């Protein structure tokens, strides 16, 4: 009769062998269901268009639907709150902009429900956009250097519109003014349509705006485009110089990228980053950005994008603090 302990040992060994031989349950590869892309602005604008181009490009490469979810409000704060309240599983992403992901809103707004340095995980940048400075023809300046000379000769008489306190269109003008020692009057608007109406009527002297908006009025007789904020002149804006030609080294680009909840699994971020980089090499995707005046980003990693967001924080946050800006 076999010894009881020897029999028990043999049964344990057989059971262990059976476990090893059984098929292993493997976790489904990410993603295995639809994703959500939170867009911090309303539909129809440049941000919405480049975001939807990106959503479609990711959808094709990830093999899952990417649902665009517009969450306007609070200069991106509404979208940011929606992201940090969502499960940190990689299935919810947000369009990253300067306000939310470079700490501008953290200075402009009080008691935000998120921490821009701790709550977000960068995924990658997909494009950037320059701005164009447009002036009413009542200002006797034929180029940007002429405008600078006129403002210096008429301190406090020149005004400019923006999309609101702390908006990129506001900060760009304040930065130019600070670097050149110009005294200008800022007029914030809640609605871009009203700002455009007042510019065309001459009630506002100038406005720095996105290229698509500028394109819509570039041939209107009452206004004149004077300068582009990109590093080099643009072929589709012939004859319009850069700000850098008067103010060496100056650029003013707004980035667009993808961000996730900080607790998102690294493998999910790596998968989305790889899909984004593949999309950035697709001529059709790049053309989708370029159609609305955006410049496609080169291949980049999450860490590359983190450096972009931090560089913008280092540039703009001190300016906001120096001007004591507070958003409504």
Protein Blocks (a to p, Z undefined) as FASTA:
>chain_A
ZZfklmmmmmmmmmmmmmmmpccdddddddfbdcddddfbdehiamlmmmmmmmmmmmmm
nopacdddddeeehhmmmmmmmmmpccehpaccdddfklmnommmmmpghiabdfklmpc
cfbdcbdcdddddddfkbccfbfklmmmmmmmmghkaccddebehiaklmmmmmmmmmno
pacdddddfblklmmmmmmnopafbdcddfklmmmmmmgmkbccfbdcbfbdcfklghia
cfklmmghiacdddddddddfklcfklmmmmmmmmmmmmmpmklmmmmmmnopacddddd
fklmmmmmmmmmmmmmmmmmmnopacZZ
